[in-house]
Amino acid sequence: MSLSLDGVRVLELARYQAGPRGGMILSDLGAEVIKIERIGGEETRRHAPMVRGQSIYFTVYNRGKKSICLDLRSERGKEIFAAMVKTADIVLENFRPGTMKAMGFDYDRLRALNPAIILVSVSGFGQYGPYTDRPAFDPLGQAMSGLMSLTGQPVGRPLGTASSVVDRYTALHATIGALAALRHRDRTGEGQLVDVCLLDSALTMVEIPTSYYLATGEEGGEGGRPPYRAKDGYVVISAAGREMAARLAQLVSGGTAGGGEPITAGQGAADARRALEAWCADRPVEAICSALMEIGVPVAPVRNIPEVAKDPHLWEREMLVKMEDAVAGELYVPGVTIKMSKTPGHVGPVPTPGQHTDEVLGRLLGYDRDTLGELRESGVIA
């Protein structure tokens, strides 16, 4: 089966989530993603949660890739990586800015090795700016962008999301940047540096209130979105626009013509929310959803993870996929998010540490069995 990125080769020097998830998406779309791990394997192979000796964290973000274990601190290891760069289209890394240069592989060096190479650099604060040297993980992006302050409002306190949303956004931006750079290279033959970071990505989640504040000096535009409590759970209701809000208000007021105040802004909105809260509190989730769907108001139950895992819609769309894992046996991973009619993506297996070392170095660099044996004996590969 032909895939969209057939023939594209990615060398991934990435750990944790934002970088590896970008590599995962490229792999789903058909790129050959060669994950270059330290001897013994990337640290997230031992990251919780674990199932039968396999890290679910590592599994989710690294399925479909090839793994080689290479000592990039050794001169011979650097020579091998330099030779691989000459065969590649993209290098994807998420070290702290300056690390690639210290290793001897900043963009200028990579471009000297391969003028068409695309370097995708994922970091906490970008390759330039006052914070560029700081280390960062997802919660820092949520905190410094203002997202955390909005998530906990209008009730409660600042609240971080349970999932690493900033990492996921950054992975998407890394993927989009890589694809745009490939398109540019198709036209010109030139590679380029793609610079994405957690704080930039997090800012895109608060772009409306930030733009509003800069224009008016006032806070507003977007706030928290607390759900409504029902008799047996919670629901989320999104009555966007006056017409939809008016239908909802009429339902809550008992169907009186013109009754109820649409939930828009100001004191009337506060009163309307209280009325809707009281209406929901008297009804079970299923009854609320049925009533609102009947009048065309978007509504959804707040589900727990076991309920999500049983959703037939997600299974039919192959967003939940069963696979065989070499370590844990049967596991489940997310499916391909981007559905394409001509070149559908695929989900590959999770590699064991260094599983493809001999195959990749033999195929790309022509190393024979004796050379591979010597490299393994000296600790350069594993």
Secondary structure, 3 states (H helix, E strand, C coil): CCCCCCCCEEEEECCCCHHHHHHHHHHHCCCEEEEEECCCCCHHHHCCCEECCEEHHHHHHHCCCEEEEECCCCHHHHHHHHHHHCCCCEEEECCCCCHHHHHCCCHHHHHHHCCCCEEEEEECCCCCCCCCCCCCCHHHHHHHHCHHHHHCCCCCCCCCCCCCHHHHHHHHHHHHHHHHHHHHHHHHCCCCEEEEEHHHHHHHHHHHHHHHHHHHCCCCCCCCCCCEEECCEEEEECCCCHHHHHHHHHHHCCCCCCCCCCCCCHHHHHHHHHHHHHHHHCCCHHHHHHHHHHCCCCEEECCCHHHHHCCHHHHHCCCEEEEEECCCEEEEEECCCCCCCCCCCCCCCCCCCCCCHHHHHHHHHCCCHHHHHHHHHCCCEC
